Amino acid sequence: MNLDADAVTRAIKRVGAKCGDDEQFVQATKFWDGSLRLGIGDTCVVFRFDSGKLQSAYEGDDDYSDASGSFGLNASIEAWNQLLSQTPNDEQLTVTGWAGDVIRTGDRDTYWRYYPALRRLIELAGEELR
């Protein structure tokens, strides 16, 4: 897979528009109050949750990743291409440097609590692009 940041951003936003219908994603975000910020090169997509329900998924530069209940990932487009080209395994998503130059930001406890939601979101984005 060799996509540019705009293509990956559009795919993640499309997933954001429909992931509320994905039972696995909905279960993984249960009770979440906060946000997930995905940095894709120089752009980012922010997912905002309230009481476990996805309120919005939008492209923007808001950085809520330091707020309570929030975390984010920043990565180059090369790292996103690598990650989205296959279903990620646990080692890729939990080990430092799991897919190149990915950096986790924000609240560590929130990251571990909502890791299944992040994993499912990445799986859905990969499916969207294949």
N, C-alpha and C positions, 0 to 999 in steps of 0.2 A: 504494500500500500504506500502510495506517495502522494498524499494530499496536502494542500496548502492550509493555512490557518483558517481562512474563510470557510472552506468546505467542512473542516472539523467543527468549527463554531456553529455553522448552520445545522449540522447533524445533531449536535448536542442540544441545540435549541429545539429541534423537532422532537427529540426524545423527551425533553422537558415538557412539551405540549401534550404528550400522551402517556408519560410514565405513571400518572395518577390512575390509569386503568390497569397497570401491571400489579397483580396481587403480591408478588414477591417484593417489589419495590415498596408498595404501601405498607406491608408488614415490617419491612426494615426501617421505615421512617416513623413508625408509631411513637407518639409522644414527643417528637423532636420540635423544639422551639429554637430556631437559629438559622444558620445559612451554610451553604457549601459554595465555595468560590473555586472555579476551575480556570486557571490561567493557561491560555493556549497561545504561546508566543507572546505577542504584545496585546492580545485581546483577552477578555475573560467573560465567562458566563456565570451568573450568580443564581443559585436556587435558594429561595426563602421558604422556610417552613414555620407553621404555627399549629401547635397541638398535633403534630404529626402529618398535617395536610400541606401539600405543596401549594403555596400561595402564588408564586411567580417564578419564572425562569427567564432571565433576560440578559442581554449583552450589556455590559457596562463596566465602569471602573470602580464601583463601590467595593471597598475592602472591609467586609465585616468579619474577616477570618480571625481577628483578635478578640472579638466579642464572645461572651459566654455562650456556649452552645453552637459555636461556629468553627469551621476549619476550612482549609483550602489546599489545593495542589497547584503548583506552578511548574510548567514544563515547556520545553521547546517543541516546535512542530515535529521535529524528528522523533522525539520521545513519544509524542501522542500517536504518530504513525506506527511506531513499534508496538505500543500498547494495544491500539485498536485493531491491529491486523490479526490478532488471535484472542481467544478467551484468556483473560489473565488468570494466573494461578496465585495462590496465597503468598508465595515467596516474592513474586513481582510487586505486590501491593503493600507488603509489610516491611521489607528490608530496605535500609537506606540505599538509595541509588537503584531502586528496583527496575527502572526502565530508562536508564540514561541519566539525564539531569533533572529529575523530578524532585521538587522540594515541597514538603508538607509544611503548611503554616497553620497558625491558630491553636485552638484548644486540643491538647493531646487526648484528654479523656473523651471528648466528643468524637474525635477521629476513631478511637477504638470502639466506642459505643455504636457509631453509625457506619462503621466500615462495611457491613453487608449492603447498605444502601449505595455507597460509593461503588462497590464491586458490581452491583446490579446495574447501576447507571452506565458504567463503562461497558458492561456486556451488551446492554441495549444499544449504545452508541456504535459499538463494533458491528452489531447485526444490521443497524441502519445503513452502515457504509459498505457492507458486503453485498 
